[in-house]
């Protein structure tokens, strides 16, 4: 899941190459002294983009994931990182190989099984877009021999994109959420979900979180273990503006009550929500910078 973090990832551009950088501030020593500095996680010659991270509280480590943007052959890669910001081994592949385009990964950690679930959108020239996933052990070993087909492929009838994932500790289940465009008329836009077990199998079918003729995009979600529910948020077009909508989802799947969260994005700029409670960015008029706005 996309998160607000003290320790975060930002892509930086260095002489035309994108490097994945871990912001290792403000890590502190046992005596309380801050440790400052940047950690370059990967600086391969390819374009490297869209990092995401999850924290392993059992091992006190992080797993960072991203994709290599190589035309016709985008790969999903990962790197384990210690709690003090040092790399544990080298980067490794989650999923790779031509001619698939694998992009926009997200990752969640399962403390009960000491495993991660990584999800991404994938495009194959022959059958269109799909949502794929793969589990990785806490030590960085692939647990699945092949990719998990979570949804799709769409064969150009529908386009599922932008997956995010969170783990429900009470239900011991993952929830994967994505946005979809259904292309045959009338064009329909959806936020969809799918429950995935800790064994990497799909539980039940995919289900609708929100659907209509207004564009729905860039979902995010967070889990509430006390209620065993998720809150899913997304941006939704409202004329020339964008609103932020939300919907609670049971830990085992299925919606709870109705659309509950709404906030107007100022001006006509489009920026996705990032959920820890509910947070999004808007571009102020006459401003070049996106400013964070937070509401509980």
DOMARTI-230130 format. One record per residue (C-alpha): residue number from 0; chain; residue in three letters; x, y, z. Coordinates in pm, 1 decimal. Layout:
DOMARTI-230130
+-------+-------+--------+----------+----------+----------+
| torse | vexba | fidren |        X |        Y |        Z |
+-------+-------+--------+----------+----------+----------+
|   NUM |     A |    ALA |        X |        Y |        Z |
...
+-------+-------+--------+----------+----------+----------+
***
This chain:
DOMARTI-230130
+-------+-------+--------+----------+----------+----------+
| torse | vexba | fidren |        X |        Y |        Z |
+-------+-------+--------+----------+----------+----------+
|     0 |     A |    UNK |      0.0 |      0.0 |      0.0 |
|     1 |     A |    UNK |    112.5 |    357.8 |    -60.3 |
|     2 |     A |    UNK |    192.7 |    505.0 |    279.9 |
|     3 |     A |    UNK |    296.0 |    823.7 |    454.2 |
|     4 |     A |    UNK |    636.9 |    732.9 |    590.3 |
|     5 |     A |    UNK |    913.6 |    875.3 |    797.7 |
|     6 |     A |    UNK |   1139.0 |    657.7 |    587.4 |
|     7 |     A |    UNK |   1028.3 |    695.8 |    228.6 |
|     8 |     A |    UNK |   1135.6 |    646.1 |   -129.7 |
|     9 |     A |    UNK |   1177.2 |    911.4 |   -392.5 |
|    10 |     A |    UNK |   1310.0 |    871.3 |   -747.8 |
|    11 |     A |    UNK |   1592.8 |   1110.1 |   -836.5 |
|    12 |     A |    UNK |   1731.0 |   1195.1 |  -1178.5 |
|    13 |     A |    UNK |   2107.1 |   1184.0 |  -1221.1 |
|    14 |     A |    UNK |   2239.7 |   1260.6 |  -1571.6 |
|    15 |     A |    UNK |   1933.2 |   1108.3 |  -1734.5 |
|    16 |     A |    UNK |   1926.3 |    795.8 |  -1513.8 |
|    17 |     A |    UNK |   1663.0 |    737.9 |  -1250.4 |
|    18 |     A |    UNK |   1797.7 |    599.3 |   -924.6 |
|    19 |     A |    UNK |   1584.0 |    460.2 |   -643.2 |
|    20 |     A |    UNK |   1682.1 |    636.3 |   -323.3 |
|    21 |     A |    UNK |   1590.5 |    549.2 |     34.6 |
|    22 |     A |    UNK |   1563.9 |    849.8 |    263.3 |
|    23 |     A |    UNK |   1742.8 |    718.5 |    571.2 |
|    24 |     A |    UNK |   1668.1 |   1018.8 |    791.1 |
|    25 |     A |    UNK |   1591.4 |   1039.1 |   1079.6 |
|    26 |     A |    UNK |   1722.7 |    696.8 |   1182.9 |
|    27 |     A |    UNK |   1875.4 |    717.1 |   1531.4 |
|    28 |     A |    UNK |   2138.0 |    527.0 |   1727.7 |
|    29 |     A |    UNK |   2071.2 |    364.6 |   2066.5 |
|    30 |     A |    UNK |   2196.9 |    683.3 |   2230.1 |
|    31 |     A |    UNK |   1944.3 |    889.6 |   2036.4 |
|    32 |     A |    UNK |   2184.5 |   1054.5 |   1792.3 |
|    33 |     A |    UNK |   2039.6 |   1098.9 |   1443.6 |
|    34 |     A |    UNK |   2193.9 |    920.0 |   1145.7 |
|    35 |     A |    UNK |   2161.4 |   1124.6 |    830.7 |
|    36 |     A |    UNK |   2218.7 |   1045.4 |    466.9 |
|    37 |     A |    UNK |   2073.9 |    895.1 |    152.2 |
|    38 |     A |    UNK |   2092.2 |    530.6 |     52.0 |
|    39 |     A |    UNK |   2096.9 |    448.1 |   -318.1 |
|    40 |     A |    UNK |   1906.3 |    123.3 |   -351.4 |
|    41 |     A |    UNK |   1946.9 |     77.6 |   -726.8 |
|    42 |     A |    UNK |   2116.5 |    283.5 |   -995.3 |
|    43 |     A |    UNK |   2124.6 |     44.9 |  -1291.1 |
|    44 |     A |    UNK |   2147.7 |    188.3 |  -1644.7 |
|    45 |     A |    UNK |   1775.1 |    130.9 |  -1706.9 |
|    46 |     A |    UNK |   1505.8 |    373.7 |  -1603.6 |
|    47 |     A |    UNK |   1387.2 |    262.5 |  -1259.0 |
|    48 |     A |    UNK |   1055.5 |    395.0 |  -1137.2 |
|    49 |     A |    UNK |    755.1 |    385.4 |   -906.0 |
|    50 |     A |    UNK |    904.9 |    247.5 |   -583.4 |
|    51 |     A |    UNK |    694.7 |    114.2 |   -296.9 |
|    52 |     A |    UNK |    794.4 |    -31.2 |     38.9 |
|    53 |     A |    UNK |    664.8 |   -239.7 |    328.1 |
|    54 |     A |    UNK |    807.8 |   -293.5 |    677.2 |
|    55 |     A |    UNK |    870.9 |   -639.1 |    824.3 |
|    56 |     A |    UNK |    818.5 |   -597.7 |   1199.2 |
|    57 |     A |    UNK |    926.7 |   -957.2 |   1266.1 |
|    58 |     A |    UNK |   1274.6 |   -905.8 |   1123.0 |
|    59 |     A |    UNK |   1286.0 |   -526.4 |   1152.4 |
|    60 |     A |    UNK |   1359.8 |   -493.8 |    781.9 |
|    61 |     A |    UNK |   1208.9 |   -328.9 |    476.2 |
|    62 |     A |    UNK |   1132.3 |   -462.8 |    130.3 |
|    63 |     A |    UNK |   1147.6 |   -209.0 |   -150.8 |
|    64 |     A |    UNK |    996.8 |   -287.6 |   -491.8 |
|    65 |     A |    UNK |   1002.1 |    -97.5 |   -822.4 |
|    66 |     A |    UNK |    993.6 |   -155.9 |  -1196.5 |
|    67 |     A |    UNK |   1263.4 |   -124.7 |  -1461.6 |
|    68 |     A |    UNK |   1122.2 |     77.4 |  -1748.4 |
|    69 |     A |    UNK |   1265.6 |   -104.2 |  -2051.3 |
|    70 |     A |    UNK |   1053.1 |    -76.1 |  -2367.2 |
|    71 |     A |    UNK |    870.0 |   -404.5 |  -2415.9 |
|    72 |     A |    UNK |   1033.6 |   -576.2 |  -2118.4 |
|    73 |     A |    UNK |    948.0 |   -399.5 |  -1791.7 |
|    74 |     A |    UNK |   1054.0 |   -603.6 |  -1488.0 |
|    75 |     A |    UNK |    955.1 |   -598.0 |  -1120.0 |
|    76 |     A |    UNK |   1255.3 |   -595.7 |   -886.8 |
|    77 |     A |    UNK |   1305.3 |   -584.8 |   -510.0 |
|    78 |     A |    UNK |   1565.7 |   -519.0 |   -243.1 |
|    79 |     A |    UNK |   1576.0 |   -604.4 |    127.3 |
|    80 |     A |    UNK |   1694.8 |   -323.3 |    355.6 |
|    81 |     A |    UNK |   1790.7 |   -342.9 |    721.6 |
|    82 |     A |    UNK |   1639.8 |   -119.7 |    987.4 |
|    83 |     A |    UNK |   1954.8 |     94.2 |    988.8 |
|    84 |     A |    UNK |   1938.2 |    153.2 |    613.7 |
|    85 |     A |    UNK |   2195.7 |    -94.6 |    483.1 |
|    86 |     A |    UNK |   2125.3 |   -319.2 |    184.8 |
|    87 |     A |    UNK |   2079.4 |   -688.9 |    260.5 |
|    88 |     A |    UNK |   2222.7 |   -873.6 |    -35.5 |
|    89 |     A |    UNK |   2156.2 |   -743.6 |   -385.5 |
|    90 |     A |    UNK |   1839.6 |   -662.4 |   -581.1 |
|    91 |     A |    UNK |   1641.3 |   -957.0 |   -711.3 |
|    92 |     A |    UNK |   1365.2 |  -1012.6 |   -965.0 |
|    93 |     A |    UNK |   1003.9 |  -1065.8 |   -864.1 |
|    94 |     A |    UNK |    884.8 |  -1110.4 |  -1223.0 |
|    95 |     A |    UNK |   1070.3 |  -1058.1 |  -1550.8 |
|    96 |     A |    UNK |   1085.3 |  -1145.5 |  -1918.5 |
|    97 |     A |    UNK |    973.8 |  -1014.4 |  -2256.8 |
|    98 |     A |    UNK |    736.4 |   -912.2 |  -2405.1 |
|    99 |     A |    UNK |    536.7 |   -822.4 |  -2092.7 |
|   100 |     A |    UNK |    526.1 |   -468.4 |  -1956.3 |
|   101 |     A |    UNK |    509.7 |   -491.0 |  -1574.5 |
|   102 |     A |    UNK |    452.5 |   -160.0 |  -1400.4 |
|   103 |     A |    UNK |    341.4 |     22.6 |  -1085.3 |
|   104 |     A |    UNK |    406.9 |   -238.0 |   -815.2 |
|   105 |     A |    UNK |    281.7 |   -224.0 |   -458.5 |
|   106 |     A |    UNK |    368.3 |   -443.5 |   -159.7 |
|   107 |     A |    UNK |    218.2 |   -548.1 |    175.2 |
|   108 |     A |    UNK |    369.9 |   -749.4 |    461.2 |
|   109 |     A |    UNK |    197.9 |  -1042.6 |    635.8 |
|   110 |     A |    UNK |    340.0 |  -1077.2 |    987.3 |
|   111 |     A |    UNK |    153.6 |  -1402.5 |   1064.4 |
|   112 |     A |    UNK |    325.3 |  -1585.4 |    777.2 |
|   113 |     A |    UNK |    639.6 |  -1367.0 |    750.5 |
|   114 |     A |    UNK |    575.9 |  -1303.4 |    381.6 |
|   115 |     A |    UNK |    508.1 |  -1020.5 |    140.2 |
|   116 |     A |    UNK |    260.8 |   -995.5 |   -144.7 |
|   117 |     A |    UNK |    375.8 |   -782.8 |   -438.7 |
|   118 |     A |    UNK |    118.3 |   -679.5 |   -700.7 |
|   119 |     A |    UNK |    149.5 |   -492.2 |  -1029.7 |
|   120 |     A |    UNK |    -29.6 |   -413.4 |  -1354.2 |
|   121 |     A |    UNK |     87.8 |   -606.1 |  -1659.3 |
|   122 |     A |    UNK |     40.9 |   -554.5 |  -2031.6 |
|   123 |     A |    UNK |     91.7 |   -832.8 |  -2284.7 |
|   124 |     A |    UNK |     57.7 |   -745.1 |  -2655.2 |
|   125 |     A |    UNK |   -160.9 |  -1049.4 |  -2723.5 |
|   126 |     A |    UNK |   -418.3 |  -1017.4 |  -2445.4 |
|   127 |     A |    UNK |   -403.7 |   -668.3 |  -2293.9 |
|   128 |     A |    UNK |   -388.2 |   -562.7 |  -1929.3 |
|   129 |     A |    UNK |   -411.2 |   -778.1 |  -1617.1 |
|   130 |     A |    UNK |   -331.6 |   -758.0 |  -1244.8 |
|   131 |     A |    UNK |    -59.1 |   -999.0 |  -1134.0 |
|   132 |     A |    UNK |    109.5 |  -1080.4 |   -804.1 |
|   133 |     A |    UNK |    372.4 |  -1291.0 |   -635.3 |
|   134 |     A |    UNK |    456.8 |  -1378.9 |   -275.5 |
|   135 |     A |    UNK |    804.5 |  -1339.6 |   -127.7 |
|   136 |     A |    UNK |    924.9 |  -1480.4 |    204.5 |
|   137 |     A |    UNK |   1062.6 |  -1258.0 |    477.9 |
|   138 |     A |    UNK |   1412.1 |  -1368.4 |    373.4 |
|   139 |     A |    UNK |   1356.6 |  -1266.2 |      9.7 |
|   140 |     A |    UNK |   1276.2 |  -1605.2 |   -144.4 |
|   141 |     A |    UNK |   1007.9 |  -1633.2 |   -412.5 |
|   142 |     A |    UNK |    723.2 |  -1849.6 |   -282.4 |
|   143 |     A |    UNK |    537.5 |  -1889.1 |   -612.1 |
|   144 |     A |    UNK |    674.5 |  -2070.3 |   -914.7 |
|   145 |     A |    UNK |    472.0 |  -1851.3 |  -1148.8 |
|   146 |     A |    UNK |    289.9 |  -1520.9 |  -1123.6 |
|   147 |     A |    UNK |    -50.0 |  -1516.1 |   -952.8 |
|   148 |     A |    UNK |   -316.9 |  -1401.4 |  -1197.3 |
|   149 |     A |    UNK |   -533.1 |  -1181.1 |   -977.3 |
|   150 |     A |    UNK |   -749.0 |  -1031.4 |  -1253.8 |
|   151 |     A |    UNK |   -768.2 |  -1032.2 |  -1629.8 |
|   152 |     A |    UNK |   -645.4 |  -1025.7 |  -1894.9 |
|   153 |     A |    UNK |   -878.7 |   -773.0 |  -2055.2 |
|   154 |     A |    UNK |   -822.3 |   -837.5 |  -2428.4 |
|   155 |     A |    UNK |   -876.3 |   -462.2 |  -2483.2 |
|   156 |     A |    UNK |  -1235.8 |   -481.5 |  -2355.0 |
|   157 |     A |    UNK |  -1128.5 |   -354.8 |  -2013.3 |
|   158 |     A |    UNK |   -811.7 |   -203.7 |  -1870.0 |
|   159 |     A |    UNK |   -728.5 |   -286.6 |  -1505.3 |
|   160 |     A |    UNK |   -447.0 |    -65.3 |  -1370.0 |
|   161 |     A |    UNK |   -291.4 |     89.3 |  -1057.9 |
|   162 |     A |    UNK |   -316.1 |   -201.4 |   -809.3 |
|   163 |     A |    UNK |   -258.1 |   -149.1 |   -438.0 |
|   164 |     A |    UNK |   -254.0 |   -407.8 |   -161.2 |
|   165 |     A |    UNK |   -293.5 |   -427.6 |    217.1 |
|   166 |     A |    UNK |   -293.1 |   -712.6 |    468.1 |
|   167 |     A |    UNK |   -573.8 |   -785.7 |    718.0 |
|   168 |     A |    UNK |   -413.3 |   -933.5 |   1029.9 |
|   169 |     A |    UNK |   -747.0 |  -1040.6 |   1182.6 |
|   170 |     A |    UNK |   -864.3 |  -1226.0 |    870.8 |
|   171 |     A |    UNK |   -512.6 |  -1330.7 |    761.5 |
|   172 |     A |    UNK |   -601.6 |  -1217.6 |    411.0 |
|   173 |     A |    UNK |   -477.9 |   -963.0 |    157.7 |
|   174 |     A |    UNK |   -700.1 |   -722.3 |    -28.2 |
|   175 |     A |    UNK |   -588.0 |   -609.7 |   -374.2 |
|   176 |     A |    UNK |   -765.3 |   -304.2 |   -517.5 |
|   177 |     A |    UNK |   -733.4 |   -147.9 |   -863.4 |
|   178 |     A |    UNK |   -910.2 |     86.1 |  -1104.7 |
|   179 |     A |    UNK |  -1065.4 |    -31.5 |  -1430.7 |
|   180 |     A |    UNK |  -1203.5 |    118.8 |  -1749.5 |
|   181 |     A |    UNK |  -1464.8 |    -87.8 |  -1937.9 |
|   182 |     A |    UNK |  -1428.9 |     23.1 |  -2300.8 |
|   183 |     A |    UNK |  -1741.7 |   -102.9 |  -2484.8 |
|   184 |     A |    UNK |  -2018.5 |    157.3 |  -2476.8 |
|   185 |     A |    UNK |  -2135.6 |    279.5 |  -2240.3 |
|   186 |     A |    UNK |  -1785.3 |    332.3 |  -2100.0 |
|   187 |     A |    UNK |  -1780.8 |    241.9 |  -1730.9 |
|   188 |     A |    UNK |  -1521.1 |    320.0 |  -1463.1 |
|   189 |     A |    UNK |  -1476.4 |    101.1 |  -1156.3 |
|   190 |     A |    UNK |  -1277.6 |     45.7 |   -840.1 |
|   191 |     A |    UNK |  -1256.2 |   -331.5 |   -793.0 |
|   192 |     A |    UNK |  -1123.1 |   -559.4 |   -520.3 |
|   193 |     A |    UNK |  -1005.2 |   -918.0 |   -480.1 |
|   194 |     A |    UNK |   -923.2 |  -1110.0 |   -162.1 |
|   195 |     A |    UNK |   -603.6 |  -1319.6 |   -176.5 |
|   196 |     A |    UNK |   -512.6 |  -1581.0 |     86.9 |
|   197 |     A |    UNK |   -171.6 |  -1625.9 |    246.7 |
|   198 |     A |    UNK |   -128.4 |  -1930.5 |     19.1 |
|   199 |     A |    UNK |   -153.5 |  -1706.8 |   -286.8 |
|   200 |     A |    UNK |   -498.3 |  -1829.6 |   -394.3 |
|   201 |     A |    UNK |   -797.5 |  -1612.4 |   -479.9 |
|   202 |     A |    UNK |  -1083.2 |  -1625.8 |   -229.8 |
|   203 |     A |    UNK |  -1417.5 |  -1566.1 |   -395.4 |
|   204 |     A |    UNK |  -1442.2 |  -1352.5 |   -706.2 |
|   205 |     A |    UNK |  -1355.8 |   -991.5 |   -768.2 |
|   206 |     A |    UNK |  -1615.5 |   -742.9 |   -640.2 |
|   207 |     A |    UNK |  -1719.1 |   -385.9 |   -711.0 |
|   208 |     A |    UNK |  -1619.5 |   -117.7 |   -460.9 |
|   209 |     A |    UNK |  -1742.4 |    171.5 |   -674.5 |
|   210 |     A |    UNK |  -1869.3 |    196.8 |  -1032.2 |
|   211 |     A |    UNK |  -2020.9 |    455.4 |  -1264.4 |
|   212 |     A |    UNK |  -1969.8 |    678.9 |  -1565.8 |
|   213 |     A |    UNK |  -1728.1 |    918.5 |  -1387.4 |
|   214 |     A |    UNK |  -1355.9 |    841.9 |  -1402.7 |
|   215 |     A |    UNK |  -1228.1 |    663.9 |  -1091.1 |
|   216 |     A |    UNK |   -852.0 |    638.6 |  -1053.2 |
|   217 |     A |    UNK |   -547.3 |    601.2 |   -826.5 |
|   218 |     A |    UNK |   -694.9 |    400.0 |   -538.2 |
|   219 |     A |    UNK |   -524.9 |    342.8 |   -204.7 |
|   220 |     A |    UNK |   -625.6 |    154.9 |    109.1 |
|   221 |     A |    UNK |   -542.6 |     98.9 |    475.3 |
|   222 |     A |    UNK |   -651.4 |   -170.4 |    721.6 |
|   223 |     A |    UNK |   -819.4 |   -124.4 |   1061.7 |
|   224 |     A |    UNK |   -757.9 |   -438.9 |   1265.7 |
|   225 |     A |    UNK |   -992.8 |   -330.8 |   1547.3 |
|   226 |     A |    UNK |  -1294.1 |   -334.3 |   1313.2 |
|   227 |     A |    UNK |  -1145.3 |   -586.6 |   1067.0 |
|   228 |     A |    UNK |  -1219.8 |   -345.8 |    783.9 |
|   229 |     A |    UNK |  -1029.1 |   -158.2 |    515.1 |
|   230 |     A |    UNK |  -1083.7 |    197.2 |    402.6 |
|   231 |     A |    UNK |  -1037.8 |    229.5 |     25.8 |
|   232 |     A |    UNK |  -1001.3 |    579.4 |   -120.9 |
|   233 |     A |    UNK |   -973.9 |    703.1 |   -479.7 |
|   234 |     A |    UNK |  -1006.3 |   1017.1 |   -687.5 |
|   235 |     A |    UNK |  -1323.0 |   1060.3 |   -893.0 |
|   236 |     A |    UNK |  -1396.1 |   1310.0 |  -1167.3 |
|   237 |     A |    UNK |  -1672.9 |   1560.3 |  -1099.0 |
|   238 |     A |    UNK |  -1709.6 |   1779.0 |  -1408.0 |
|   239 |     A |    UNK |  -1388.4 |   1977.8 |  -1445.6 |
|   240 |     A |    UNK |  -1281.0 |   1896.5 |  -1089.4 |
|   241 |     A |    UNK |  -1185.0 |   1588.8 |   -891.9 |
|   242 |     A |    UNK |  -1336.3 |   1457.7 |   -569.2 |
|   243 |     A |    UNK |  -1190.4 |   1214.2 |   -317.8 |
|   244 |     A |    UNK |  -1424.2 |    924.5 |   -238.7 |
|   245 |     A |    UNK |  -1393.7 |    639.1 |      7.1 |
|   246 |     A |    UNK |  -1557.4 |    306.0 |     85.6 |
|   247 |     A |    UNK |  -1510.7 |     65.9 |    375.1 |
|   248 |     A |    UNK |  -1455.6 |   -301.2 |    288.6 |
|   249 |     A |    UNK |  -1481.8 |   -602.1 |    520.9 |
|   250 |     A |    UNK |  -1159.7 |   -786.3 |    604.3 |
|   251 |     A |    UNK |  -1290.9 |  -1090.3 |    416.9 |
|   252 |     A |    UNK |  -1417.9 |   -887.4 |    119.1 |
|   253 |     A |    UNK |  -1741.0 |   -709.0 |     35.7 |
|   254 |     A |    UNK |  -1835.8 |   -347.1 |     94.8 |
|   255 |     A |    UNK |  -1950.1 |   -207.5 |    429.2 |
|   256 |     A |    UNK |  -2209.7 |     70.4 |    422.3 |
|   257 |     A |    UNK |  -2177.7 |    330.4 |    145.6 |
|   258 |     A |    UNK |  -1949.7 |    593.6 |     -4.0 |
|   259 |     A |    UNK |  -1831.6 |    779.0 |    307.4 |
|   260 |     A |    UNK |  -1545.3 |   1015.9 |    227.3 |
|   261 |     A |    UNK |  -1556.1 |   1307.4 |     -7.6 |
|   262 |     A |    UNK |  -1338.0 |   1616.7 |    -53.9 |
|   263 |     A |    UNK |  -1308.5 |   1856.0 |   -345.5 |
|   264 |     A |    UNK |   -974.2 |   1893.4 |   -519.1 |
|   265 |     A |    UNK |   -901.9 |   2261.4 |   -577.3 |
|   266 |     A |    UNK |   -858.4 |   2382.9 |   -936.6 |
|   267 |     A |    UNK |   -839.3 |   2125.2 |  -1214.8 |
|   268 |     A |    UNK |   -518.5 |   1948.7 |  -1117.5 |
|   269 |     A |    UNK |   -525.2 |   1572.4 |  -1077.7 |
|   270 |     A |    UNK |   -339.3 |   1405.5 |   -793.7 |
|   271 |     A |    UNK |   -407.5 |   1076.4 |   -624.8 |
|   272 |     A |    UNK |   -486.7 |   1020.0 |   -258.8 |
|   273 |     A |    UNK |   -233.3 |    856.7 |    -26.7 |
|   274 |     A |    UNK |   -400.1 |    689.8 |    268.3 |
|   275 |     A |    UNK |   -273.2 |    651.9 |    619.6 |
|   276 |     A |    UNK |   -579.7 |    819.6 |    747.1 |
|   277 |     A |    UNK |   -684.7 |   1019.1 |    441.9 |
|   278 |     A |    UNK |   -431.4 |   1238.0 |    267.5 |
|   279 |     A |    UNK |   -406.6 |   1386.8 |    -77.6 |
|   280 |     A |    UNK |   -218.1 |   1653.8 |   -266.4 |
|   281 |     A |    UNK |   -355.2 |   1945.8 |   -459.7 |
|   282 |     A |    UNK |   -187.2 |   2205.9 |   -674.6 |
|   283 |     A |    UNK |   -280.3 |   2554.9 |   -564.0 |
|   284 |     A |    UNK |   -363.3 |   2816.2 |   -828.5 |
|   285 |     A |    UNK |    -51.9 |   3001.3 |   -945.4 |
|   286 |     A |    UNK |    170.2 |   2752.3 |   -765.4 |
|   287 |     A |    UNK |    415.1 |   2501.0 |   -910.6 |
|   288 |     A |    UNK |    427.3 |   2287.2 |   -597.8 |
|   289 |     A |    UNK |    178.9 |   2026.9 |   -479.5 |
|   290 |     A |    UNK |     78.8 |   2101.3 |   -120.5 |
|   291 |     A |    UNK |    -27.7 |   1825.7 |    118.8 |
|   292 |     A |    UNK |   -372.5 |   1843.4 |    275.9 |
|   293 |     A |    UNK |   -467.1 |   1602.7 |    551.6 |
|   294 |     A |    UNK |   -805.7 |   1521.0 |    704.8 |
|   295 |     A |    UNK |   -898.4 |   1255.8 |    959.0 |
+-------+-------+--------+----------+----------+----------+
***
